[in-house]
Amino acid sequence: MNWAKNLKTPLLGFAAYSGSGKTTLLRKLIPILIKHNIRAATIKHAHHEFDIDKPGKDSYELRQSGTDQVLIASRNRWALMTEMKTELEPDLPYLVTRLDQSKIQLILVEGFKHEAIQKIEITRGKRPELYLRDDNVIAVISDQEWQLEKDLPQFEINNVEGITEFVMDFIRSY
């Protein structure tokens, strides 16, 4: 059984190769979801080393000193940075458990294209292919219309209203 189907909060992935427009699309989609009173959390996969802190800031210096976790907080937000002392990357099921699902109605996942979760494939300039080998792909978004070999909803990448309605239907059917 798929672990994501046991979640109380709907989880929807956006899968594509780098440069396909995942982040750009989500930056357009999220404000519209907010207008529909949908609070979302986002989990983004990074394929490389990343840093959310800046050299010279206290939290950066504390983390660099060797502490395993740094939690920085203000009245507006808080963030927990955890240093991974292992070669293993945290998996998506673990990362989802870090979210406070009582405050959200949707979990958006950017990346993790090989994870067994319901997802939308995004392509730019090339024929969609992930949907052919992944039965978890439930729609395709592209910069052009393709003749798909499976009967899936297909959206033009700038049709944010149509994509939003699809996501809203996804939430309602969860």
N, C-alpha and C positions, 0 to 999 in steps of 0.2 A: 504494500500500500504506500502511496505517495505521502510523505511526511507533511507536505504543504496542505493537503486536503483536510488535515486534522486541526489546522489553525482556525481560530475564531475570526480572525481578520483576513479578508481577501488579500492574496499575494499575487501580483502580476509582474512578470518580467518583460524587459525590453532588451532584445538580444540583437547584436549586430557586430560587425567588425569595426575596429577603430576608425573614426572619421566618417561614420555613416549618419551621424546626426542624432544620436540617442539623447545626449545632454540637451542639445538645442530643442528637441521636441519636448522633453520633460519640462524644460523651463517655460515653454508655452502652455503645456497641458496643466501643470500644477495650479497656476492662478485661476484657471477656469474651474477646476475641481473645487477650489476654495470658495468660489462664487456659488457653487452647488452645495456648500456646507460639508464638503468632504475634506477631512483632515488626513493627510498622508504622511507616511515616513518613507524615506528613500535609503536604500542600501546600494552603494556603488562599489563595483569591483575595480581595483587598480592592479594592473599587471606589473607595476614597477614600484620602486621605493617612493614613498611620498611623505610629506611632512605638513602638518596643519599648524605648526607653531613657527615662530620667527626667532632667529638668533637674536640674542640680547634681551628677550622677554624673560621674566622670572620663570614662567612655566617651562620654557625651552631649556633654560639653564638647569632647573631642577631635574628635568628628564635626562639631560646630557650628563648630569652628575652620577647617574646610575640607578635612580629609583625605577621600580618596575611599573608603577602607575602614577599618573598625575591627574588630579581632578581639579579643573579650574571652573569657578562659578561666579556668577553675578546675578542680579535680579532679573536679567533678560535671558540668560542662557547658561547652561553648564556643559562641559565636555570632559569626557574621561579618555585619556590617552593611555594605552597599555602597550608596553614594549614586549614584543614576542621574542622569547629566547629559544625559539625552535625554528627548524626549517619548514615546518608544516604551516600552511595557510589556514586560518579559521574558515570552516565551511559555512555555507549559507544557513543551514538549520541552527547552528550555534549563534550566528549573528542575529537571526530573527529573535532569539530568546533575550537579546540585550535590549530590545525595544519595549517601551511601555505601551502595550497594545490597548490598554484601557482608554488611551487618549487619541486613538486614530481609527479611521474606517477603511484604510487601504495601505498596503505595503507595496511600494514600487521598487523593483529591482533592476538596476542598470548593469548589464553584463551578466556574468554567470550563465553564459549561453548553453553550457553543457549540463546545467542543473535540470533535474526532472521536475520543473514547475511549469505552469501555464505561462506562455510568453507570446509576445508579438515580435515577429522578425522585421527588422528595418534594413533596407538596402538603398544604396545610392549608386546609380550608374552601372549596376550589374544585376543580373537575374537572381531572384531569391532562390536559395538552395537549402537553407537550414530546415525549412518546413518539410522537405522531402524525406529527411532522415530522423526528424524529431516530431512525434505525434503530439507533443505538448504545445506546439506552435498553433495558436488559435486565430491568428490574423497576420496579414502582411501589410507593411507600410513601405512605400517606395516613391521615388521621384518620377516614376513612369508606370504605366499599367502593363501588367504581364498576363499572359495566358498561363494560369496556374494549373498544375496537374492534380491538385486537390481542390475541393470546393471550400474555400476559405474566404472570409471577408477581406477585401483589399482596399486600402486607403492611400490616397495621394498624400505625400509627406506634409504638405501645407494645409491639408483639410483637418485642422485641429478641432473644429466643431464636430465633425463626423467621428473622429478618433475619441473625443470626449464622450460622445453619446455611447460609443461602443464600450468604453471603460465604465460608464455609469450602468449600462446593462449588465456588464460583468459583475459589478458590485451587487446589484439587485438580485442577480441569479445565484449568488454565492450561498 
